[in-house]
Amino acid sequence: MMGDRKTVVRDGRTRRARPDEAKVLSALALRSKGHWGYDPDFLEACRGELTLAPDYIEKAEVYVVEEAGRVLGFYSLVRWKADVELDHFFVDPPAIGRGTGRTLWEDAVARSAALGFRRLIIESDPHAEGFYRRLGAERIGEVPSKARGGRLLPLLVYSLNDGPG
């Protein structure tokens, strides 16, 4: 059940991202990816897919969680065939382990279900797979990385009980 775990993010709130936050969110995504100890060349190869443009934020479902006016993390949802994909999901490293990820996850799941989707698809960083699996996602395969040829990423699915039959 969502919302039954108290988080350390005390007055964090989730809200729609603003197009003028594109640079802030892009920098946060790169810091979050760097948290896993990737080398600078790999992070540079990831920069393009981690960069959000203002028009993407304006048109897509992009949400942030903030506390005291500071963005702690964000996610975005995009249609993926008949399902919805968790296109971005990043937590600022100082906020990791404080409940920020769970807050974002619960919001993403609720919004996905409210939009009428039955499944949430996740192309996960290998280091984040355990997080998603602890929350109920199941691994259904692998997909090639866009940043580095020959690298495979876990492909996960989370069933949304609130979606239409």
Residue pairs with C-beta under 8 A, 6 or more apart in sequence:
2 106
2 109
2 110
3 106
5 99
5 102
7 98
7 99
7 100
7 102
7 103
8 98
8 99
9 65
9 67
9 72
9 95
9 98
9 99
9 100
9 103
10 67
11 67
11 68
12 65
12 66
12 67
12 72
12 99
12 100
12 103
13 65
13 66
13 67
14 63
14 64
14 65
14 103
14 104
14 107
15 63
15 64
15 66
16 62
16 63
16 64
17 25
17 57
17 62
17 63
17 64
17 74
17 76
18 57
19 54
19 55
19 57
19 58
20 54
21 57
21 64
21 71
22 51
22 52
22 53
22 54
22 56
22 57
24 71
25 52
25 57
25 62
25 64
25 71
25 74
25 90
26 50
26 51
26 52
28 71
28 73
28 74
28 90
28 92
29 50
29 51
29 52
29 74
29 88
29 90
30 43
30 46
30 47
30 50
31 92
31 93
32 73
32 90
32 91
32 92
32 93
33 43
33 46
33 50
33 90
33 125
34 43
34 93
35 93
35 96
36 125
36 127
38 46
42 147
42 148
45 147
45 148
46 147
49 146
49 147
50 88
50 90
52 62
52 76
52 88
56 62
56 76
60 76
60 77
60 78
60 87
61 76
61 77
61 78
61 111
61 115
62 74
62 75
62 76
62 88
63 74
63 75
63 76
63 104
63 107
63 108
63 111
64 71
64 72
64 73
64 74
65 71
65 72
65 73
65 74
65 100
65 103
65 104
65 107
66 72
71 92
72 91
72 92
72 95
72 98
72 100
73 89
73 90
73 91
73 92
73 95
73 100
73 101
73 103
73 104
74 88
74 89
74 90
74 104
75 86
75 87
75 88
75 89
75 90
75 104
75 105
75 107
75 108
76 86
76 87
76 88
76 89
77 84
77 85
77 86
77 87
77 108
77 111
77 112
77 115
78 84
78 85
78 87
79 85
80 121
82 118
83 117
83 118
83 119
83 120
83 121
83 157
84 112
84 115
84 117
84 119
84 120
84 121
85 120
85 121
85 122
85 123
86 108
86 120
86 121
86 122
89 101
89 104
89 105
89 108
89 122
89 128
91 100
91 101
91 104
92 100
101 131
102 135
105 135
108 120
109 120
109 158
109 160
112 120
112 160
112 163
113 160
113 161
113 162
113 163
114 162
116 163
116 164
117 160
117 163
118 159
118 160
118 163
118 164
119 157
119 158
119 159
119 160
119 163
120 137
120 157
120 158
120 160
121 155
121 156
121 157
122 132
122 137
122 155
122 156
122 157
122 158
123 143
123 153
123 154
123 155
123 156
124 132
124 153
124 154
124 155
124 156
125 153
126 153
126 154
129 139
129 154
129 156
132 156
132 158
133 139
133 156
135 158
136 158
136 159
137 156
137 157
137 158
138 156
138 157
138 158
139 154
139 155
139 156
140 155
140 156
140 157
141 155
142 152
142 153
142 154
142 155
143 152
143 153
143 155
144 150
144 151
144 152
144 153
145 151
145 152
145 153
